[in-house]
Amino acid sequence: MVSHPYSIYVWQPARSPRDEGRWSEPAQCFTEQWALYIANLMHQDSHAVIKVVRYGINLQCFPSAHAVELVEKQISGQCKKRIEENEE
């Protein structure tokens, strides 16, 4: 059973060239309105890339859906690079 169906994820970029960026989940909410309100406040304060997710579906993306797509593309590139390094 899911206690908080809405999750807020914030992109944390890599700290060094050898590191990998990742999504962190600082908050979970009971309602969509509350999740969107908190995510908007977080974005206004930090200007970070943020997404609100329910059951694996992106409901809202800050600053835009395009920014989240670019981050997801970066993550897939990191995974491919890690797989290639492990095969060698």
C-alpha positions as CSV (number, residue, x, y, z in Angstrom):
1,M,0.0,0.0,0.0
2,V,1.3,3.4,-0.9
3,S,0.9,5.9,1.9
4,H,1.9,9.0,-0.2
5,P,1.0,8.7,-3.9
6,Y,2.7,11.9,-5.0
7,S,6.5,12.2,-5.0
8,I,8.7,15.2,-5.7
9,Y,12.1,14.5,-7.2
10,V,14.9,17.1,-7.5
11,W,17.8,16.6,-9.9
12,Q,21.3,16.6,-8.2
13,P,24.0,17.0,-10.9
14,A,27.3,15.2,-10.7
15,R,29.8,16.9,-8.3
16,S,32.8,15.8,-10.3
17,P,33.5,14.4,-13.8
18,R,33.7,10.8,-12.5
19,D,30.4,11.2,-10.4
20,E,26.9,10.6,-11.7
21,G,23.9,12.8,-11.3
22,R,20.8,11.4,-9.6
23,W,17.2,12.2,-8.7
24,S,16.6,12.6,-5.0
25,E,13.2,12.4,-3.3
26,P,13.0,15.1,-0.7
27,A,9.2,15.0,-0.2
28,Q,6.1,12.9,-0.6
29,C,2.5,14.2,-0.5
30,F,-1.0,13.0,0.0
31,T,-2.6,15.3,-2.6
32,E,-1.7,16.6,-6.0
33,Q,-2.4,20.2,-5.1
34,W,0.0,20.0,-2.1
35,A,2.7,18.3,-4.2
36,L,2.5,20.9,-7.0
37,Y,2.5,23.8,-4.4
38,I,5.6,22.4,-2.7
39,A,7.4,21.7,-6.0
40,N,6.7,25.2,-7.2
41,L,8.1,26.7,-4.0
42,M,11.2,24.6,-4.2
43,H,11.8,25.5,-7.8
44,Q,11.3,29.3,-7.1
45,D,13.8,29.1,-4.3
46,S,16.5,26.9,-5.9
47,H,15.8,27.0,-9.7
48,A,16.5,23.3,-9.7
49,V,15.1,20.8,-12.2
50,I,12.1,19.2,-10.3
51,K,9.4,16.7,-11.3
52,V,6.2,15.7,-9.5
53,V,5.5,12.0,-10.1
54,R,2.5,9.7,-9.3
55,Y,2.8,6.0,-9.9
56,G,5.8,6.6,-12.3
57,I,4.0,9.2,-14.4
58,N,5.4,12.8,-14.5
59,L,2.5,15.1,-13.6
60,Q,4.4,18.4,-13.6
61,C,8.0,19.4,-14.5
62,F,9.8,22.5,-13.4
63,P,11.1,24.5,-15.2
64,S,9.8,22.5,-18.2
65,A,9.2,19.0,-19.5
66,H,12.1,19.6,-22.0
67,A,14.5,20.2,-19.1
68,V,13.4,16.9,-17.4
69,E,13.8,15.1,-20.8
70,L,17.4,16.4,-21.1
71,V,18.2,15.1,-17.6
72,E,16.7,11.7,-18.4
73,K,18.8,11.6,-21.5
74,Q,21.9,12.4,-19.4
75,I,21.0,9.6,-17.0
76,S,20.6,7.0,-19.8
77,G,24.0,8.1,-21.2
78,Q,25.6,7.6,-17.8
79,C,24.1,4.1,-17.6
80,K,25.4,3.2,-21.1
81,K,28.9,4.5,-20.2
82,R,28.9,2.5,-17.0
83,I,27.8,-0.7,-18.8
84,E,30.6,-0.2,-21.4
85,E,33.2,0.3,-18.7
86,N,32.1,-2.9,-16.9
87,E,32.2,-5.0,-20.1
88,E,35.9,-4.0,-20.7
